[in-house]
């Protein structure tokens, strides 16, 4: 670790050359080792739902983000701060003014103790980020600097929903940090700032164990314990192999196929049946089945029911948590008999690979 920190020291950094790319790779090596060594506080319900924040809280200062960014209430307030505190050049003021106009909220963040800062606006239901990066030296006017390559090369909706950019530092080196949530894996990319310019990006891919917890159970006229056990088992199976569940269901008996046809012809409501109860799960307001939910048989006490499993959703947005509903056939219609809310959380990191 001492060697790694020496390589990263801003005081000893020289102009980037092909051989010096190791300096930037060290950033990710430090992060990977730190992630695997963290022991989050036991009172955190799910410390790894936001890995970067868990990392910054438990890494002893190795990894930091500006968690207390300054937020403007109005555009005038933001531009006044740029003028008075940063002595912003006219071109920077203009660029940030346009940034403010395009978003709902505006913040200013700093890259550790350096003079590098980031203006950020967030807007829309997808909470999309837009950025302007600038250098504010102690003497002289603040001026815009080029975006990191990861921002320059981003698609229009890259920094939305599950991908977030942060102003941060690793072992004292300023770095633009990007966290991308891919359910059981999270990608952290780091672009260091050194010698007045962005350096080579490196990436850490963290693979987590999956922890499933049935947080809410709603039943009507069935053995709820037995139904819940089957629902949890089937949900784990679907999570492991989403494409296999429909294929397995196609080979089931005539009773299931008849119920499946009823569901195809007249789909049951999109909401999880709760029979008047309330969901208390982590994303309890996501009580609609996502469009990619699947039907499959669930057998309890020798009786076959129609099961439905899918992620919780609100419109186009969905969460890792699952909803599971069970239906019985009553005449030519389906009647719900059970609803389960199953939280899918990240357990401890299994691996952290540097790319």
N, C-alpha and C positions, 0 to 999 in steps of 0.2 A: 504493500500500500504506500509506503514511503517513497518508493521509486516512482509509482504512478503519480503521486502528488507533485513530485519534483518535475516530472515531464509536463505537468499541466500548469506550472507556475507562470502567470502572466509576465513576471519580471524577467524570466529567462527565455521567453518565447522569441524565436527568430522568424524571419520571413518563411512562408510555407513553401516547401519543396516536396517532390514526390515521396522522398524518404521520411518527411516529417508527418505524413498522414497517420503514423502510429500515435502521435499525440492525440489526435481526435478519436482514434479507436480506444485509447485508454479511458476516455470519458465513459464509453459504454461498458468497458470491462469493470470499472469501478461500480457503475450502477448495477450491473448483473450480479456482482458479488454482494453488494449491499442488500439487494432485494432478497436473495436467498438466506441472508443472515438475520433478517428482521423478525422480531417477535412483537407483534402489535399488542397494545394493551388488551387484557382479557374482557374489558367491559364494552369493547366495540362489537356491535352486533354483526357487522359484516365489513371488516376493515379493508378488504380488497375490492370492494365495489368501485372505489376510486383509487387505483394503485398509486398514482403519482402523489396524491395527497397523503396516503399512508406512508409512502416512501419519504416524503419531506418531513413528516412528523416524527418518524422513528429512525432516521438515518444519522442523527447527531450532527446535522449541518452539512453533510456531504452533498446532498441535493436540496436545493431551495427553489421555491417559486415566490413571486411577489403576491402573497395571498391577501395583502391589504392595499390593493391598488386604489388610487384616487379616482372617485367617481364624480362626474359633473352632473348638476341638476339641470342646467340649461346650456345652450350653445354659447351664449355670451359669457357665462362663467368659465367655460372651458377655454375660450379664446383669450380671456383676460389672464388666466393662469399661464398660458403659453407665452403671452407677451411679458408678464411681470416676472415670473420665475425662471423661464427658459430663454427669454429674449429671442423668441423664434424668428427665423428669417421669413420674409414675406411668402416665399414659395412653400415653406413648411406650414405656415398658417393657412394658406389656401388649400393645401392637400388635406389637412386635418378638418377644415371646415366642410369640405366635400364628404369626408368620412363620417362626420357627425350627421349630416343631412341624410345619409343612407341607412342609418340604424335607429334603434329604439333606446339604447343605452350607450354611454361613452365612458371609458376609463383610461387612465394613464398608469402604466406599470414600468418598473425599473429593473434592469438586469443586475441584480445583486448590488454591489457597491460601485459598479462602473458608471460611466457617464452615458451609457446606452439606455434608451427608453423605448417604449412601445405604446402607441395610441391604438385603441381597439374600440370598434363599435360592434354591437350585437343586435340583430334584428330578425323579425319574422318568426313564425311558429316553429321553424326548425332551429332557431337560435344560431343563425349563421354569423360567423366572425369575419370582420374585415380589419386590416391592419395598415398602419403607417409606422415605420421604424425611424428613429432619429437619434442623433448624438447631441448631447448637451454638455459641452466642455465647461469647466469652471469659469474660464474666461473666453468670451466670444459668444456668438449667436448659435442657438440650436439649429441644426440643419438636418434635412432628411437624408437617410442612407438607403441603399438598395435593400429590397426584401430578401430574406434568406431564400435559397433556391427552392426549398420545399414549398414556399408560398408562391414564388414566381411560377413554378411549374404545376400548381394545383389546378384541378378542374373547378368549374364555377361553384359547385356545392360541396367541395371537399371539407371545408371547415364548418360543418353543420352536424347537428344531432350527436354523432358518436365520435367525432374527431375534434379535438380542442387544442389550441395553441396557447402556450404560456411563456411569459418572460421569466427566466430563471438563471441558475448557475449551478455548476457541478465542480466541487472541489475548488471553489473560488473563481472558476472560469465562466464568464457570461455565456449563456447558451439559450437558443430558442428551442423550447421543448414541446413536442407534439405527442399527445396521447390519443390513440385510436382503440376504441373498444370493439373487440370482436368476440364477445360472449365469453368463451372459456379461455381465450387468449387476449392479451393486450399488447399493443406495439407502442413502444416509447422511442421516439427519434430525437436526437440531439444534434443541433448545429452550433458549434462553438463560435464565438466572436473573439478574434485575436488579431492584433496588429492593424486595427482599423478595418477589418473585413471579415466576412463569414468564411469559415473553414469547411472542411469536408464533413458531411453528415454521417453519423453512425446510428444504428438501431438495435434495440434490445426487444426481443420477442419473449414475453413471459407467458408460460402455460400454467394454468391453475387447475387444482382439483375442483370438482363440482360437488356442491352440498345442496341437497334437496330437503326441504322442510314443509310439511303440510300445515299451514298456519290456520286454515279455516275449513270447517266441515259442515255441510248442510245436507240433511237426509230426510226422506219422507217415505215411511213404509218399507224400509229395507234395513238389513244388518249393516249399520254404518261403519263399524270397525272393519268388517270383511271387505266391504265396498272400498273403503279408504285404502286398505292394503293393496288391493288389486289396482286401484287407480294410480297409486304412487309407483308401483312396479311398471305399469304400462307407460306412464309418463317418462320414466327413465329410459325405457326402451325406445320410445319415439325420439327423445332427445339424442340418443346415441346414433340412431339411424332413421331420420325423418322419412326417407324415401321407402324404407322397408315396410312401414306400417300399412300403407294402402295395399301393397302387394300381398301382405299376409292376410289382410281382410278379404281379399277377393276369393280366397280359397275356403272361406268359412261356410257354415251350414245354411240351409234354406231360411231358417228363422231370422238369422242375422241379415242375410241378403234382402229379405222382405222389409225389415226395419230400415235398412240402408236406403232402399228404394223410396220408402216413405219420406226419409230425410232429404233425399235428392229432389223429389217432386215438390215437397212442401217443407223447406228448411225450418228447423226450430229457431227460436229467437236467438239473436247474437249474444245476449247477456247470460252470464253464469247464473243458473238457478240458485237462489239463496232462501226461498220460501219466507221472505220477510226479514232474514238475518242481515248482518253487516259484515263486510270483509275488513279484516285488520292487517292484511299482508303489507309488505313493504311498498308495493305499488297498488294498493287496494282500489284506487279509483280507475284502474285499468281493468274493468270488469266485462269488457266485450271480447269475444273470441276474434283473434286475428283471421284474416282471409285464408291463410294457409292451414287452418285447423283441419284435422282428419277425423274420420269416423272409424271405429274399430270395435270388436266385440269385447264385452267384459262379462265374465261368468262368476256369479256369486250364488252359493247354495244350490248349485245345479241349474240355475236359471240364467238364460242369456239376455243381456241388456245391450242397448246401443250406447257405446261410449263415444265421447267427443273430447279431443284434447288439442290444445293450441295455446299459443302465447296470449297473454293479456294485451289488449290494444285499446287505443282511443283514436279513431280515424285511421290514418296511415302510420301512426306511431305505435310501436309495440315494445314490450319489455321482456327480459329474460324469464320472468315468472310465468308459470303455466296455469291454465284453467282446465278443469276436467269436469264434464257433466255426464250423467247416465240417464237413459230414458227407457221406459217400458212401452210396449205396444198396448194401446187401448182402442179396440175397434180398428178404424182406419187412420188413427192418429197416434202421435207420440206424446207421452206425458213424462215430465222430468221426475226423477226419484232421488237424485243426489247431485250435489255440486261441491267441488273442492278447489281451494286456492292453494297452489303449491309454489313456494318460493324457491327459486334457483339462485344460489349465492356462490361466490367464489371462496373456496377453501384456501389452504396454504399454497404458495407457488411450488410447482413441481420442477420447473426448469426455467432458466433465463439464458437464452441464446443470443449471442452478439452476431449481428449481420453486417 
